[in-house]
Amino acid sequence: MRPAVAGLEAVSSIGLAEGTPQLTRLGLPETGPAAAPTGATFQSILSAGLDAVNGKVANADQLVRQFALDDSVPVHQVTIALEEAKLSVELAMQVRTRLVETYRELMNMQL
């Protein structure tokens, strides 16, 4: 038996050679091969991301207000919420910048 064939048997033993993808994207629900496409459009994905960023900013704002009024909220919880909101906004700005750059490249493309 050749070594290459032995390697294929090892792959088929874990199910990768059967044609079903074994990798799933992080954060997305696992879908089987018979599952219908979700129908998520670019607009819905972008809107969901912006809603998530808005939620993190609103949560951080609410925690800051609660912390300012009384000490029932621990300071580390406020700090973590502020940092999450800051990182989410920075990520959204990076995505916006990349989208604008891509749009400009497409507009300058010669046909």
N, C-alpha and C positions, 0 to 999 in steps of 0.2 A: 504494500500500500504506500502511495506517495505521501509526503508530508502535507502537501496542499490539500489533498482530499481529506486527510485527517482533520485539518483545520476547519473545513466546511462542515464536517460532522459535528464538531464542537459548537459551531454557530447554530446548526439546525437543532441541536439538543436544547438550546435556550429559547428557541422559537423565532429567531430573527430571519430564518430562511423561508418561512411560510408566507411571506408577503404582507404580514400585518405589521404596521409600524408599532414599535414598542416605546418610542419616546413620546412624552407628553410635554406640553409647554407649562411652565411654572405659572401657577395662579389660575389656570383655566381648568374647568372640569374635564375629567377623563371621558373621552368619547370612544365608543367601539367602532368597528369597521362598518356596521350596519346603520350607524347613527346618521341622521340627515344633517346637512349643513345648517349652522345656526342662523345664517342670514344676517350676521352682523355686518353692517356697512362701516366704511371708514368714518363717516359722520357719527355713528352711534358709539364707536370705540373712542373717538376723540371726545365726544360729549361725556361719556362715562368717566374718562380720565380727568376731565376738567371738573366734573361733579365731585370726584374723589378729592381733588386738590382743594376745592371750595369747602368740602366737609372738614378737612384737616385744619384749614385756616379758621373756620368757624369754631371748631372744637378748642383750638388753642386760644382763641379770643375769649371764649366762655370761661376757660380755666383761669386765664389771667384776671378776668373780672371777679371770679369767685375768690381767687387768692388775694386780690386787693381788698375785698370786702371783709373777709374773715380768714382765719388760718386753718380752715377745715380741709383745704386741698394742700397736699404736700408739695414742697417746692420742686422736688425732683420730677414729679408728675407734670408740673407746669413746664419745666425745662425740656422734658422729653417731647411734650406736645408742641412746643415752640420749634424745636429742632426738626421734628417731623414735618411741620408746616413749611419751614424754611427749605428743607430738602425737596419737598414736593413742588414748591413754587420754582425752585432752581431747575428741577427736571422739566417742568412744563415750559420754562423759558428756553431750555436747550432744544426741546422738541419743536417749539415755534421757530427758533432760529434755523434749525435744519429744514423745516418745511419751507421757509421763505427762501433759503439758499437753493433748495431743489426746484422751487418754482422759477426762480431767476435763471437757473441753468436750463430749464426747459424752454423758457421764453427766448433765451439767447441761442438756442440750438438751431443750426441751419438745416433746412430740409432740402 
